[in-house]
C-alpha cells in the first residue's frame, strides 16, 4: 500500500512556536503511513531544518530571498507537480493564501492551521485571508480565541507539546540568602510581545534583590531599544538578554517562574512548555492564554498592558516559594491532561484520514 504524500508548508523554520508545532507534527505522525515533505520560504530562518532532515524528511526552501515572488512561485509549482501530494497542510496566513491560489490547478486537499488572532495581522493579510478562506478543504485553529477571531469557521485543534521533554525539577537549593529566583520569558523580541511593559513591571517590583529576568528569543530589531530601556530603569544587573536558544528545555528547567507580556497570542508553545516543566506563570490575558493558564490555580492572568498588576503578581510569586510550587504542580497536571503532543497529533491524523476519504 502506497504512502499518503503530505506537504507541510510554513513561512520559516526558525525558533518560533508555529515552527515547533510543524516539527513535532512531522516527528510524531506515522512515517510508515505518511511520506512527509516540509517546505518553507525564508532561507535565513532555518534553525529547525537539521532536526527535520535527521528524521529522514525532505526539506525544501522555496526562496532565495525573494519571498513569495515569481521564482519561489515557480519552485512551489514544480514541487507540487513533481510530488503530486494528497494533502497539503499550510500554517500561518502568508503560506495559506499562497497555497489557496495554487489549489485550483491541483488535486490535493488543502488543510490550514491558524496560529494567531486575526487582529494581529495587517489589514492586507486579513483581507486576503478572509477572501480566500473558503478555498480551504478544512480550516483549523490552535485555540478557541483564534477560532473566534477567524469568524468561528472550521474546528479547534489545540497546540500540544512533547511532555516527556519536560520534567518537573526537584526543589532547588534554598540554603542561605543567596537564593536567586529566576523568571524566564521565551518570546522573540518584537513589539507584539511587549517586553517594554515587562521591563517596566520588573522595575516597579517592591523587592528585586535576588531576582533575575531571563529573556530568551530571537533578537529582532528591538534588542538595542530594550537594552537601553533596561539600563535607564536600573535593570542592567537584573535582566539577562540571552538571545535565541536551541536548548529552551534546559533554560526553562533552570527557572522558577514563566512570564509573558504579549499583546497578541494564539496559544503560545512557550507557555505550554513552562507548564509541562512545572512552572507557575504570570501572563497577559490575550488570545488563547486563558485556555491554558487558570488564574489563581496555575499562575496569574493580567489585563493587557496593566503594568502595575503584572508587577504585583510577579512579586507575589517571587516572594512565595510555596505558592510557586503549588501552582507549578497544578500547571504540570493541566498540561498532562490537555496539551500532550499525542492528543494533538491524533486529532490531526483523524482529520487527515477524513479528508482522504472524501
N, C-alpha and C positions, 0 to 999 in steps of 0.2 A: 504494500500500500504506500503510495507516494505521500510525502510530507506536505503539509499545508505551508505555502510560502507567505511569509508575513514580513512587511516592512514597517519598522518603527522609524518615524522621522521627527526631528526636533531642530530648533534653530541652532543650538550649540551643545557641546558636550563638556562644558565647564563644571565647576564645583557648585552647582545650584540644586535646589530642591526638585524641580521637574526633571532635571537631568538624572538625578539619583533614582527617581522613580522609574525612568526608562531603563536604566541599567539593571535595577532589581527585577523588573518585569522580564527582561531578556534572560537574566540568570535563572529565574525561577520557573519559567514556562518549560513544559516537557519537550526537550530537544529531540526526542525520538518521534514526536508528532509534528513539530514545527521546524521549518527551515527559516531561520531568522536573519534579517539584514537590518542594519541601522544606518540611516543617512542623516547628515547634519550639514549646516550651511556655513557656519563661521569657523574658518580654519584655525584662528587663534584661540578658540575655546575648545580645547581638545584633551583636557586633563583626564577624562574618563575613557579615552579611546583604547589605551593599553589594557584596561580592565576588561573591556568588551572583546578585544581581539584574543585575550588569554582564554576566553570561553569558546574560541573557535568560531566566533561570529564575524561575518563580513561587515566592515565599517567603511562607509563611503562618504567622503567630503565632496559636496556638490559645488563648492565655490572656491575660487582662488582669490577672493576678496571683493567680488562684485556684488555680493548679496544675492538677492533674487533678480539678477539681471538675465540677459539673453543667454550668456554662456552657461550659467548654472541651470537655467530652464532647459537648455538642450541636454545637459548632463542628466537631469531628472527624467526627461523624456526617454533617453537611451536606457536608463536604469529600469524604468517601468516597462519598456518594450522588451528588454532582454530577459527580465526575470518573470514577467507575467504573474505578478503577485495575486494571491487570492484575497488577502486582507492588507490594507494599508492603515496604520494607526498613527495619526498625526497628533502632536502635542503643541499647545500654545497657538495663538491665532495666526501668526505670520505664516507658519507652515500649513496650518489648517486651511486658510484662504487659498494658498498656493495649490494645494492638492485638490481642492474643490474645482478649481479651474481646469485641472487635468482630467478629472474623473469622467466627463462625458466621452472621452476618447479611449477609455479602457474599461475592463470588466470587473475590476476589483471592488470589493465592498470597502467603504471608507468609514473608519471609526475615528472619532475625535474626542480628545480629553481637554477640557477647560481647567486650567490650574489656578487662575486668578479671577478676582472680581472684574466684571466688565468696566466698572468705573475707574480701574487702574490703567486702562488703555487710553491712548489718544483718540481723538474724535474720528479720524480717518479709519483707524483699525476697528473701532466699534461699529462704524457704519458698514464697512466691508464684511465684518464678521456677521452682522445681522442680515445683510443682503444674501450672503452665500450659505448661511447655516442650514437651510433646508436641503442642501446637497449632501449633507452627512447621511450615511446609512444609519448610524446611531451616534448620538451625542451623549457624552459623559461629563460629569462634573466631580471634582475632588472633594467637595463639601456641599452641604445644603445651602449655605450662603452663596457660594459660587453658582449653584444651580438656580437660585432665585434671581441672581444678577443677570443670568442668561435667559430670563423670561420663563423659568420653570420648564424648559424644554429638555427632553431626554431623561437620563437617570443619574443617580448619585452612586459613585463608587469611591468611597473614601480612601485616601492615601494609606498605605501600610508600610511598615519597616521590618527589617530583619531583627527580631527581638534578641536572637542569640548573639548578635554582635555587641549587645549592651548588657552588661552585668551590673547589678547594684553593688556599688563599692562598700566594703566594710566601713564601720565607723572610723573616721580619721583620728589621728593622734590629737588629743586635746590637752596635752601636757603644757603647763606654764601659760604665760600671757603672749607667747609669740605666735599663737594660732592665727593663721591667715584665712579669712573667709573669701572665697573667690566666686564672683558672679561671672558667667560666661554668656556672651551674645554671639550667636552664629548667624551672621547675615552679611551679605555683600554691602560694601559701603556705598550706598546710593541714597538719594533723598527720600525715597519711599519707605526706607527702613527707619528714618528719623532718628539716627544716632545722636543728633544735636540735642533732642529732648532728653535722651538717656543720660548724656553728659550733664545736662542741667540738673536732672534729678539726683544724680550722684553728688553733685556739688552742694546740694541743699540738704543732704543727709545729716542728721544731728551728730552722728559719730562716724568717722571714716577711718579711725585707727584700726589697723589690722584687716583692712578691706582692700580688695583689688578687683578691677573690672577688666576682663579679658575680651577683646574684640577680635573675632575670627571671621574672615571673609575676604573676598577679592577687593582690592583697594579702590578700584573705580577712580572717579575724578574728585572724590570728596575727602580723601585722606588728609591732604595738606590743610584744608579748612578745619577739619575735625581736630587735627593735632594742634592747630593754632587755638581753637576753642578750649581744648583741654588745658593748654598752657595758661590761657587767660583766666581760667576758672581755678587754677592752682591744683590741677589733677595730674600733672605730668608724672608724678611718682606713683599714682594710683591706677591710671588707665594704661593698659598694655595693648598696643596695636600689633597684633600677631600676624596679620595678613592671611592669605588663603592657606589651607592645610588639607592634606590627604588623610590626616590622622585625627579626624573630628572625634572618633570614638575615644581615643586616648585623652584628648583635651577635655571632653565632657566628663569623662571618668574622674578627672582631677579637680573638677569644680564642685561647688556646693549649691549654687542657685543658677537657674537659667532665666535670662531676661530678653525681652523682645519688645521694641517700642514702635513697631511698624504703623504706618498709616493705611496700608492695604495688605491683605494676605488672602491666600486661598485656604490651604490647610498646611502650615509650614512643617516640612520634614524635620527641621532642626528642633522644633518643639516636641514632636513625637519621639525623636531620638533622646532628648533630655528626659522625657517621661520614662522611657524604657530604661534609662540609667538610674532612675530613682531620684531625680532632681525635682524640687519644687520650682515653681516658675512665677514670675511677675511679667505679665504681658498686657499690651493694649487690646481692648475688646473690639477687634476688627476681623472681618471675614469669618473663616471657619474656626478661629482660635477657641471660641466658646464651645464648640462641639468636642474639643479635646480637653481643655483646661476647665475644671469645675471650680468656680470661685469659692474660696474658703475650705476646699477639700484637697485639691492638688496644687493649689497656688492661689494667685490673686489676679483678677481681671481689673483693668483700669481703663477709664474712658480715654479715647484717643487724645493725645496732647495734654493730658492732665498731669503736668509735671509734679505738682505738689503731692498728689495722691500716689503717684508712682514712687516718689521718694519715700513716703511714709511706709508703704507696703514693703518696699525693698529693705528699709531699715528694720522693719518688724521681723523679717526673716533672718537678716544678718545677726540680730540680737537674740534670736531664739532657736538654738540648735535642736531642741526637742520638736518644735513645730516643723522645722526643716525635715527632720527625719520622718515625722508622721505624714506630712504632705507628700514627701518623696515616695514613701511606701504605697500610698494611695495612687500616686501617679503611675508607678510601675504596674500596679494591678489593673488600672484602667487601660494602659497600653496593651497589656496581655489580652484583655477581653475584647478590645475594639479595633486595635490598629496593627495587628500582625500582618506580615507580608503575605503569608499563605492565604489569609482570608481575602485580601485584595486580589491576588492573582487567581484564586478560584472563581471569584465573581467575574473577573475579566475573561477567564477561559470559557465560562458559561456563555458570555456574550459572543465570543469568537465562534463557538460551536453553533449558536443560534443563527448568526449571520451566514455561516457556511451552508446552513440547511435551507436558506431562502433562495 
